[in-house]
Every structure is written in structure tokens, then in C-alpha cells.
Amino acid sequence: MTNEPQAQLQPGNASDGDYRLQGVLDFVTVPQLLTESENIFKQNNSDIHIDLSGVTQSNSAGLGLLLEWVCRAQAQNKSIRFQNIPAELAAIANAGEVMPLLPLVE
């Protein structure tokens, strides 16, 4: 039995459009998260806020996921914001010079 890393996007406690991402963001978990998140963008009429404080580990796949979510939100005329970006993910975004593309909440 393999012990594959898990990641989940769960509704937050506040309002519609509020979510919490937790777990490992890598090349195994990101494709599943991307598929699972399609309904969020289709069904959600409000702006989207994603708290990243539960992300325990990430690589460039995690950054790709966030950037894809930004593109999907823009395509559907929705606002998306990320909060509590982990240092590891921020370092990858800074190294790739794409941090300005991520709408962050302080």
C-alpha cells in the first residue's frame, strides 16, 4: 500500500466563495485538485477567496495550480484572492518572477 500525499480544497467558515486549501501541492495532487475545483468556478457567483495556510508542502505544480485558478477566475469575470501563501510557494513564485500575477491578501 502506497502512502500518497493528499490535498483538499474545502469550503471555509465564512461566506460563499471562501475556501481553505490544505495538504501537499505536487504533480500527484494538483491534477485532481484542478478537476475538483471546476465546480467552484462554475457554481460560485461570488468572488473566490482561498486560504493557503493549510498547505504543508509545494513545488512548481502548486504554483501552476494557483496561476490556472487566476486564469479561470478572469475568464469568468470573477475575482480571486489568495491568503497566507506559504514561504516555499512564495519563493518559487518570486524565482519565476510571477508573484505579481498572484492576487494576495495580507
C-alpha positions as CSV (number, residue, x, y, z in Angstrom):
1,M,0.0,0.0,0.0
2,T,1.4,3.4,-1.0
3,N,1.1,6.4,1.1
4,E,0.4,9.1,-1.5
5,P,0.2,12.7,-0.4
6,Q,-3.2,14.2,-0.1
7,A,-4.6,17.7,-0.8
8,Q,-8.1,19.1,-0.2
9,L,-9.9,22.2,-1.1
10,Q,-12.7,22.7,1.5
11,P,-15.3,25.3,2.0
12,G,-14.2,27.9,4.5
13,N,-16.2,29.1,7.6
14,A,-17.2,32.5,6.4
15,S,-19.2,33.1,3.3
16,D,-19.9,31.6,-0.1
17,G,-16.7,31.7,-2.1
18,D,-14.5,31.2,0.9
19,Y,-12.2,28.1,0.7
20,R,-9.3,26.5,2.5
21,L,-6.6,24.6,0.7
22,Q,-4.6,22.1,2.7
23,G,-2.1,19.3,2.2
24,V,0.7,18.8,-0.3
25,L,0.6,20.5,-3.7
26,D,2.7,18.5,-6.2
27,F,2.5,16.7,-9.5
28,V,0.3,13.9,-8.0
29,T,-2.2,16.1,-6.1
30,V,-2.6,19.1,-8.4
31,P,-4.3,17.5,-11.4
32,Q,-7.0,16.1,-9.0
33,L,-7.4,19.5,-7.3
34,L,-7.8,21.2,-10.7
35,T,-10.5,18.8,-11.7
36,E,-12.3,19.0,-8.4
37,S,-12.2,22.8,-8.4
38,E,-14.0,23.2,-11.7
39,N,-17.4,23.3,-9.9
40,I,-16.2,26.1,-7.7
41,F,-15.7,28.3,-10.7
42,K,-18.9,27.2,-12.4
43,Q,-21.2,27.3,-9.5
44,N,-19.8,30.2,-7.4
45,N,-21.4,33.5,-8.1
46,S,-19.3,35.5,-5.7
47,D,-15.6,36.3,-5.6
48,I,-13.3,33.5,-4.5
49,H,-11.0,33.6,-1.5
50,I,-8.6,30.8,-0.9
51,D,-6.7,30.4,2.4
52,L,-3.4,28.6,1.8
53,S,-2.4,28.3,5.5
54,G,-3.1,24.5,5.4
55,V,-0.6,23.9,2.5
56,T,2.2,21.8,4.1
57,Q,4.5,21.4,1.1
58,S,4.5,22.6,-2.5
59,N,6.5,22.6,-5.7
60,S,6.1,24.3,-9.1
61,A,2.9,22.3,-9.7
62,G,1.3,24.2,-6.8
63,L,2.3,27.5,-8.4
64,G,0.8,26.3,-11.7
65,L,-2.4,25.5,-9.9
66,L,-2.7,29.0,-8.4
67,L,-2.0,30.6,-11.8
68,E,-4.5,28.4,-13.5
69,W,-7.1,29.4,-11.0
70,V,-6.3,33.1,-11.6
71,C,-6.9,32.5,-15.4
72,R,-10.1,30.6,-14.8
73,A,-11.5,33.3,-12.5
74,Q,-10.6,36.1,-15.0
75,A,-12.2,34.1,-17.8
76,Q,-15.4,34.0,-15.8
77,N,-15.2,37.7,-14.7
78,K,-14.7,36.7,-11.1
79,S,-12.2,38.0,-8.6
80,I,-9.9,35.5,-6.8
81,R,-7.6,36.2,-3.9
82,F,-5.1,34.1,-2.0
83,Q,-4.2,34.4,1.7
84,N,-1.4,33.0,3.8
85,I,0.8,31.9,0.9
86,P,3.5,29.5,2.3
87,A,7.1,30.7,2.1
88,E,8.1,27.8,-0.1
89,L,5.4,28.6,-2.7
90,A,6.3,32.4,-2.5
91,A,9.9,31.6,-3.1
92,I,9.0,29.6,-6.3
93,A,6.8,32.4,-7.5
94,N,9.5,35.0,-6.8
95,A,12.1,32.9,-8.6
96,G,9.8,32.6,-11.6
97,E,9.0,36.3,-11.4
98,V,5.3,35.6,-11.3
99,M,4.5,36.8,-7.8
100,P,2.8,40.0,-9.2
101,L,0.3,37.7,-11.0
102,L,-1.0,36.3,-7.8
103,P,-3.6,38.4,-6.1
104,L,-2.6,38.2,-2.4
105,V,-4.4,39.3,0.7
106,E,-2.2,40.4,3.5
